[in-house]
């Protein structure tokens, strides 16, 4: 591989005068040809093209692919040289990982440790590191790190198998460590791992673990289990088996509470009276039980919940308790728990708004209006709600980023690199490299880079810059009006507000045309493949045939707009319900709509229904889209309207 780099240098030097005569377009063309040749495994011809563009910003990617395709035991120097020459490029990190996996696969352990002597973060690579050290008779030196790796409640990669077997065979992994890991697996509900660990135990631990495993499968037996009989927490008095049993008690009660909250609370109270928990365990269990009571809507357990919560003074749970009261139009409870919250910290605009709503409900309008006026100055969901109530102008509080071109002069090379990544649609690398570039700059330069991206039409990169620089008021770079022809055309096609389609897209993908969520949603408007397929069928879009097309902006925005239009029709034009359904699915929204147990006859007002949405993600999503819509109305110079009259008057 040394010969490869030497020949590349000499060839590049001899062709330097030729290369400098190539236009930018010609260099781009040669790069594209080289990429295509590499894809066809025509490495020799690809190398010839590579040598013709030594100064092109993306030539290093061709070198990266060439190296990766020709790994050998002797590639160590070439890989290290590439990494040293491109320390600021994410490709160097990828090459490093790839070469480590290559060395491990071939068990080139001395080269593995020479190339990367420190302990990696990746679990697989960490275990390969252990294998390499074991091959060098360094079992004692790595034992502490192996022990830390062993103690997890999840399964470990296959790369760890031989390492752990070595320490099991040599009795370094003790019965105590096996039981510790069994406890971690028990807490995480990893039954397969629990079963495996039982096979490693001695008779005494095996008997205990099998009892615990049976209890895990039937948590209702926790109160009658001999494992916890007469168990009180005193670390000095508990014998080995009692201590082991105690460690599983809290997890068993949590598991029971998840299955049946009333039985779980009863079990907790029984063992609490026996002083079976430490103070820390009591707090954790109470928080868990309080949360489960509200999730399961067990109103008959509210007396215990309120007493426990008042003693805990936990802010997140107090906020959930307020939302729970809102869900049932219980204004005395809303007022009471708002008062408890205000004792722990100043109320933010969210809870000031609900304090105003309490006053409004008590017919104390003038006092309510004072609070509305206080928060109507803010550019957020509650500020816009308050402004609309009072008939005031919405406050955008914009801090527009203006151009200071000279600030970016020293970044011309880096920006040329980004430009070429964008041109060749190396989307994955583009986002990573942009984040690296942004992160290494001052706040002012981060904003200038955001403006640069905005002016180039790189909407997603503009948004990323606004987020990384925390420029929440820089509306021009935070809310770009991307690809107007595309969004306007589809809004018009389905008689939708273009500002609203922009708002959904901004919330869904921040205008990343190639976005792909962990659950499989894709493209600008983050459509699930099945939703896209069904929508395409309904609107007769015959040229949509496969999920890969969802990264085509034209198809994605048409399908996304059509789908949102169908939701609007389903919910009779109510954007609140349609927006919630776009995020959480119409079946869930229908279920939330149908669940009215304990509510006042008149139903929930729009603001109460949004506040009571059980999913934090959907609750935040609906609020954001409504706010983003007004911001885009402002940006697009459209009439400003936060909520429509029929949405305000609707009851849920």
Protein Blocks (a to p, Z undefined) as FASTA:
>chain_A
ZZmmmmmmmmmmmmmmmmmmpcfklmmmmmmmmmmmmmnopaklmmmmmmmmmmbmklmm
mmmmmmmmmgcfklmmmmmmmmmmmmmbmklmmmmmmmmmmmmmnopaklmmmmmmbacf
blklmmmmmmmmmmnopmkmmmmmmmmmmmccbdcdfklmmmmmmmmmnomacfklmmmm
mmmmmmnopaklmmmmmmmpcfklmmmmmmmmmmmmmmmlmmmpmklgoiacdfklpcfk
lmmmmmmmmmmmmmmmmmommlmmmmmmmmmmnopacfklmmmmmmmmmmmmmmnopakl
mmmmmmmmmmnopaklmmmmmmmmmmnopaklmmmmmmmmmmmoccdfklmmmmmmmmmm
nopaklmmmmmmmmmmpccfklmmmmmmnopacdfkpacddddfklmmmmmmmmmmmmmm
mmnopmklmmmmmmmmmmmpcfklmmmmmmmmmmnopaklmmmmmmmnopaklmmlmmcc
ehkllmmmmmmmnopafklmmmmmmmmnnopakbccfkopacjkopafklmmmmmmmnop
akbmbfklmmpmklmmmmmmmmmmmmmmmnnopaklmmmmmmnopklmmmmmmmmghiaf
kopafklmmmmomblklmmmmmmmmmmmmmmmmmnopacdfbdfklmmpcZZ
